[in-house]
Amino acid sequence: MRQPAVLLLVVVAVAGCASGRGAVSPRAPEPPPAHGAAGETMAVEEATFAFAPPDGLVCHERRRQVVRKDAGTAGGTTEDVTDAVVRHRFVRTPAGWRVTSQTLSAEVVRNGTPVTDPVTAALVGRELVYEVGEDGALRAVRGLEDLGEAAARFATPDLRDVLRRMLDPTILAERERTEWQRRIGDLVGRRVRVGEIWEGQAEIGSQSGSMPVVTLTRFSHIAPRDGRILVRLDFAYAGDRETARRRLEETDRVGAGRKPPVAVRPGQDSRPVVIGGGSRVIEASTMTVLSEQLRQVTVASTELAGMGRVRLERTDVREAVFDCTVPGAAR
């Protein structure tokens, strides 16, 4: 199971926020080693991933996203906090599965004041439908076709055309397919061992365009719990392998949600620099996500009239926990 990328990538790129006042900030659980009757640790060295969510599975995701934008003395600092609750339903079909995701509620607070964010407002109540094949591959996405128009209705006139362009349905659908492949498709059918590290390449989207990064994924812990095999993935990405490696090493020491000690500076040619990392806990036999944390820092520089070149730093922090049940089944 996964979170719709539009709720991660689009809200980050366009709205840049996440929160709801009074909501409990999610805390990602660690899969501890299991113990036998005598208290001994039961070691599990490997796991195999399969996309096989139970028919009728319903997962309620509680997500908090904090986006901090710092433009220094030139532009000041803003902090957006968004708390959202999203319901995910999984239904078996002759061709595989149909996954329906709907944002039930979302509140945005900017520098302590509630605000209406156009993208967030357009997503509340909207159903996104994902048709998934027997092999776990994403076949089609529906529900994105008029998102730009819906968001524009909540925006000021000067932002409406910008939102329509940024929320182009073809681009959004491609992002969904890419995100699904990265989170689900690349894992289905694969057997992994504790400590194994995968290296790859990816494109990180931002308002400044796409940035190529090196990705590292480590399968840090595998443990049985309540008859299930839980896997914790730690991941990191950066513009070069050495920086990504150092970020991955820091995951265990400082936690996925804390600021990485890696220095982030804009490149000499003014291209954006991005460093990110986090962790995800997954049930291997169904690929149901139990929790997720992510922290990403992006630094760029730009020319502002009368101020010269200004350093811009953006920090995205996301935490999510999932409560999953099959209606009518014993928990």
N, C-alpha and C positions, 0 to 999 in steps of 0.2 A: 504494500500500500504506500501511497505517496501523497504529498500535498500538491495541488495544482500549481504549475509553475506560474500561471498568471497571477496567482495570489502571492507569489514570492517575487518573481522578476518584475512584473508590471508595477505592482504597488511600490516596490523599491525604486524602480527607475523613474516613475512618474510622480507617485504620491510621496515617497520617501518617508513613510511613517508606519506606526502600529501601536494601538493601546485602547484601554477602556478604563475609566476611573473606577476604583473600587474592586476591580477584578484581581484575582490572586495571580501573581506572577508565576508562570509554570516553572517547575524544577525538573530537569531531566534525570530520570533514575539510572543508576549504574547497575549492570547485571552482575551481582556478586557471585562468587563461587558457590556452588551448591554443596550441601553437606549431607552425608548419610545419617543413618539412625544413630551411629556412635559419634557423629560430629566430624567425621573425616571429610576432607575436600574431595569431590568427585571431579577429576580432571577431564576436560573435553578439549581435544586438540584440533578438531576440524568440523566443518558443517557444510551442507549443500543447500543452495538457495533454490526455491521453487515458488513461482507465482501461483498460489492456490488459495485465495481467500475463501472462507466458507460462504456458501450461498445465503444471502440475507444479512451478512455482516454489516453493522452500523458502527461507525467510529465518530466520536465527537472530539474534535481537535480544539484545544485552547492555546492560542498563540499570542505572544507579545513581541512586538517589534519596536525597537528604539533606533531612530535615525538622528544623528547629530551632525550638523553642518557648521564648520568653523571657517570663516573667511577672515579671521584676524580683526584688526582694528578697522580694516576697510569695510567689511560687510557684516561684522558681528557674528553671533552664534545663534543657531536655532536648534531646538530639539523637538522632534515629533515622536509621540508615543501612541501606538495603536494596539488595542486589545481586541481580538476577534475570536468568535466561536464559529467553527465550520463543521458541518455534518457531511460525512462521506458514507454512501450506501453502495454495497457490492451485490449485484444480482447476476446469477449464472444465466447465460444465454446459449443457444445452439452453437454459436461461433466462438464462445469464450466467456467474457464477463462484460457487464455494463457497470461503470462506476459513475455515480452521480454525486457531485460536490456542490454544496450550497452554503454560502455565508449566512448564518442565522443572525448574527449581530456584529457590529464593529463600531468602536468609538475612537476618535482621534483627538489628541490633546497636543497643542503646540505651545511650547514655553508656558505650560500650566493652564492654558485657556482652551476649552473645547472649540473645535473648528469643524467645518464640513469639507472633507476632502472629496473631490469629484469622482476619482476612481473607486475609492472605498465605498462611497455612497451608491455608485452604479453596481457594485458587486453584491451588496446586501440583497438577499432574496433571489438572486440570479442562480439558475442551475447550469452548471457546466457538466456535460455528459461525455464520458470517455468510453469508446468502444475498444475492447482489448481482446486480442486473439488468444487461442489456446496456448500459444508459446509465450504469452506475456507481452507481446509487442502491441504498441498503440496503433490502432487502425484508423481512428477518426476522432475528432473533437467537435462538439457542437456547443453553442452558447456564447461564442465570442464575436459573432457576426456584427452585432450592433452595439458592442460595448463602447466604442468611441463616441457614438451618438448619444448613448445613455449618459456617459460621463460629461459630455459637453453641456447637457441640460443643467448640470449642477455647477458649472464653471462660469467665471466671469467672461464677458465677450472677448477679451484679449487672449484668453487661453483656449477657446473652443477649437479653433483650427489646429492648434498645437496638439491637443489631446486626440483629435481625429487622426492626425498623422501618426502619432506615437502608438495608438491603439489599432493600427491597421490589422484586420482579422487574419490576413495571410501571414504577416510577421508573427503575430501571437500564436497561431497554430503551429508554425515551425518551431517556435520556442518551446511549446508544449511537447512536441515530438522529441526535440533534443533533450529536454529535461527528463522526460520519461525514460529515454534510452539510457541516459547517464545514471539515473537512480534505480531503474528496474531492469531494463533490457540487458545491460552489460553484466548483470549478476545472475540472471535466470540460468539454472542448470550448472552453475560453476561451483566447484568444491574449493573451499579455502581452509587454510590452517592458521592457527594463532601465530601472530607476528609477521605474517605474509604482507608484503607491501606491493601495491600496483602503482605503476607510473603511467601517466597519459598526458594528452594535450587537450585543452578546452579553450573556448572563447567566453569571456566574461563581458556581459553587456552593461553599458552605462550610458548616461546622457551624452557622454563625449564619444560614444561609439564602442565597438568591440575591442577587447584587449586579449591577445593570446597569453595563456598561462600554462605553466607546468603543474600538473595535479599529482598528488601522492595520496594514496588511500591505504591505511594500515588496518588489518583485522586484529584489533588489540585484545579482545576478550571474547571467549565463547563459553557459555555456561548454561546448564539446564535449569529451568525454573517451572514448576507446576506442569511438568510433562512437555514443555516446549524447549526448544534450543534458541537462546537469544545470542545475538552477535552484536558487539559494539564495533562500529567503524569509526576510526579517527581519520580526518582528511585535512589536507592543506593545499593551498595553491598560491603561486606567485609567478612573477615574470621570468624567474630562473630557478633551476633545480636546487641550488644551494640554499636560497632563501626559503623555498618551500620545505626543504628538509629541516631547517632550523625551526620553522613554524610548527611542523609536525612534532618535533621533539618537545616543544614547549606545551603541547596539548595536555600531556599527563601532569606537568608540573604546575601550570597556572590555570588550567581549565579552558574549555573551548570558548566560553563566553567572556573571558577577560582579555584585556588589551595585550596583544603580542608585544614582547620586548624588542622585536625586530624593528629597526629604524625604517621609516617609510618616507622617502623624499621624491619629489617630482624629478623626472629625468632631465638631463641637460637640454634635450630637444623639446621640452615642455609636454611630452606625451604623458598621459596619466600612468600612475603606478598603483598596483593593487596587490594586497596581501590578505588572504583569508584562511580560515580554518574552523573546524568544528568537529562534532561527533554525532552519531546517529545510532540508536538501538533498534534492531530489527529482529522479528521472529523469522527464523530461516525458512521454515516449511511453508509459510504463507506469504512472506515478505510484508507483513503488517508492521508498520513503523510504530514504535512505542514512545519514542522521544527524539528530539533533535535540538541541537544548539549550533549556532553559527555566528562568527564575528568576522567582518570584512572592513578593511581600512583602504580607502582610495584617496590618493593625493594627486592633485593637478595644479597647474598654474595657468593664469589667464590674464590678459590685458584689460584693465578697467579704465575708462576715461578719467583722466585727471589723477589717477592713482598708480599708474604704471603696472608692473607685473605683480599679481597678487596670488599668494599661496592659498589653495582651497583644500580642506581636508574633510572627508565624509566618513563617518563610522556607522556601519549597520550592525546591529545586534539582534538576533532572532532566537527565541526559545519557544518550543512547542511540546505539548504532551498530548497523548491520544488515549481516550477511554473507549475500548471496543467491546461490543457485545453482539451476540446473535439473538434477536428477539425470540423468546420462548425457550431458549436453551439455558441450562443451569450454568451459573458462573463459577 
